[in-house]
Amino acid sequence: MKSDNEFDAEPVTDTLKKYAVKHLLSPPGLPAYNGAAEAGIGALKTRAHHESIRHDRPGEWGAHDVEAALLCANETARPWGELGPSPDQVWRGHLSITRRQREAFTATATEGEIRAREELGLLPNIELGRWDQAAVGRIAIGRALFAHGLVTVRRRRIPLPIFSRKVARIS
C-alpha cells in the first residue's frame, strides 16, 4: 500500500502487518512523490462538493458524499483517455495475485531491505526510525514490484523544447 505519512499510526501499521501488506510511505516534504494521489484526492473533493450541492448542503459534505463521489469517479472517469476504460472496468479485469506470488514478493522485498540498508549505510540489526525505515522500504518495495512484474514503466517521447534564435541583421 502506498500512502503519505498520515497512515503511519500504530493501528494502521498493525493491521497491515497482520495481513502481510507492505507499506510504502512517501518521503516527508515531497508532495510531488504522491502527485497522482494528490490529484485524485483533489478531484474526489470536487466531486464530493458537487454531491453535497446536489443534496442542498453546499460545503457541508460527509462520508456519504465522499462515497458517492468515489463511485461516480470509478464509473465515469477516463484516466487512460477518452476511449479508454473506466477504473471500474480495469478493476473488474484485474487478476488477484496468488498466495505463492504474495509470499515470493514479500521474500524479495525483505531481502531487498537488507541490501537497501547497506546502500544507505544503515546497520543491519538495529531498529530503524520512521524515516529511515520508510527510505529502506521505498527502495526495497520498488525493486520487488519491478522484479515480480507487478509494476511496469512505459517510456514515452518527450519533445525537445523549441528555441528561436533571432539574429540581428546589420544593414
C-alpha positions in Angstrom: 0.0 0.0 0.0 1.4 3.4 -1.0 0.4 6.3 1.2 1.6 9.6 2.6 2.6 9.8 6.2 -0.9 10.2 7.6 -1.3 6.5 7.5 1.6 5.6 9.8 -0.4 5.3 13.0 0.1 2.2 15.1 -3.4 0.7 14.5 -2.9 1.0 10.7 0.6 -0.5 10.7 -0.5 -3.3 13.0 -3.4 -4.2 10.6 -1.1 -4.0 7.6 1.4 -6.4 9.3 -1.5 -8.8 10.2 -2.4 -9.1 6.5 1.2 -9.1 5.2 0.7 -5.8 3.4 3.9 -3.9 2.6 3.6 -0.2 3.4 5.3 2.3 1.1 5.5 5.7 2.8 6.2 8.8 0.8 9.2 10.9 1.7 8.4 13.8 4.0 8.1 17.2 2.4 7.8 15.9 -1.2 4.2 16.1 -2.3 5.3 15.5 -5.9 6.1 11.9 -4.9 2.4 11.5 -4.3 1.4 13.6 -7.3 -1.2 11.1 -8.7 -2.7 10.5 -5.3 -2.9 14.3 -4.6 -4.6 14.9 -7.9 -7.0 12.1 -7.3 -7.9 13.4 -3.8 -8.4 16.9 -5.3 -10.8 15.5 -7.9 -12.6 13.5 -5.2 -13.1 16.6 -3.1 -14.6 18.4 -6.0 -17.0 15.6 -6.8 -17.9 15.4 -3.1 -18.6 19.1 -3.0 -20.9 18.8 -6.1 -22.6 15.9 -4.4 -23.3 18.0 -1.3 -24.7 20.8 -3.5 -26.9 18.3 -5.3 -28.4 17.4 -1.9 -28.8 21.1 -0.9 -25.9 21.1 1.6 -23.2 23.1 -0.2 -19.9 23.0 1.7 -21.3 20.5 4.3 -20.3 17.2 2.9 -19.8 14.0 4.8 -18.8 10.3 4.3 -21.8 9.5 2.2 -21.0 12.3 -0.2 -17.4 11.1 -0.5 -18.6 7.5 -1.1 -21.0 8.8 -3.9 -18.1 10.8 -5.4 -15.9 7.8 -5.4 -18.4 5.5 -7.0 -19.1 8.2 -9.7 -15.4 8.7 -10.4 -14.7 5.0 -10.7 -17.6 4.6 -13.1 -17.2 7.7 -15.3 -13.5 8.8 -15.2 -11.3 8.0 -18.2 -7.7 8.3 -16.9 -6.5 6.3 -20.0 -8.0 8.7 -22.5 -11.5 9.3 -23.9 -11.8 5.9 -25.4 -10.0 4.1 -22.6 -11.7 2.0 -19.9 -13.0 3.4 -16.6 -11.3 2.5 -13.3 -14.2 0.1 -12.6 -13.7 -1.7 -15.9 -9.9 -2.0 -15.3 -10.5 -3.3 -11.7 -13.0 -5.9 -12.9 -10.4 -7.2 -15.4 -7.5 -7.4 -12.9 -6.2 -10.7 -11.7 -5.5 -11.1 -8.0 -2.1 -12.4 -7.0 -1.9 -15.8 -5.5 -0.7 -16.7 -2.0 2.5 -18.1 -3.6 3.1 -14.8 -5.5 2.5 -12.7 -2.4 5.0 -14.8 -0.4 7.6 -14.6 -3.2 7.1 -10.8 -3.3 7.4 -10.5 0.4 10.6 -12.6 0.4 12.1 -10.4 -2.3 11.1 -7.2 -0.5 12.6 -8.5 2.8 15.9 -9.4 1.1 15.8 -6.1 -0.6 15.6 -4.3 2.7 18.9 -5.9 3.7 20.6 -4.5 0.5 18.9 -1.1 0.9 20.2 -0.8 4.4 23.7 -1.5 3.2 23.4 1.0 0.4 22.1 3.7 2.8 24.8 2.9 5.3 22.4 1.7 8.0 23.4 -1.1 10.4 21.7 -4.4 9.7 20.3 -5.4 13.1 19.1 -2.2 14.6 15.5 -1.0 14.7 15.2 1.9 12.4 13.3 5.2 13.0 10.2 6.0 11.0 12.0 8.0 8.2 14.9 5.6 7.8 12.5 2.6 7.6 10.4 4.5 5.0 13.5 5.2 2.9 14.6 1.5 3.1 11.0 0.4 2.2 10.8 2.7 -0.9 14.0 1.1 -2.3 13.2 -2.5 -1.4 9.5 -2.5 -2.3 10.0 -0.6 -5.5 12.6 -3.1 -6.6 10.4 -6.1 -5.6 7.5 -4.7 -7.6 9.6 -4.5 -10.7 11.3 -7.9 -10.1 7.9 -9.6 -9.9 6.3 -7.7 -12.9 3.8 -6.0 -10.7 4.8 -2.6 -11.9 5.9 -1.6 -15.4 7.2 1.6 -16.7 6.3 2.7 -20.2 8.6 5.3 -21.8 7.0 8.0 -23.9 8.6 10.5 -26.1 9.1 13.9 -24.6 9.5 16.5 -27.3 12.5 18.8 -27.1 11.8 22.5 -26.4 11.9 24.7 -29.5 14.2 27.6 -29.2 14.0 30.5 -31.5 17.2 32.3 -32.3 16.6 35.8 -33.5 19.6 37.0 -35.4 20.0 40.8 -35.7 21.0 41.9 -39.2 23.1 44.9 -39.7 22.3 46.7 -42.9 
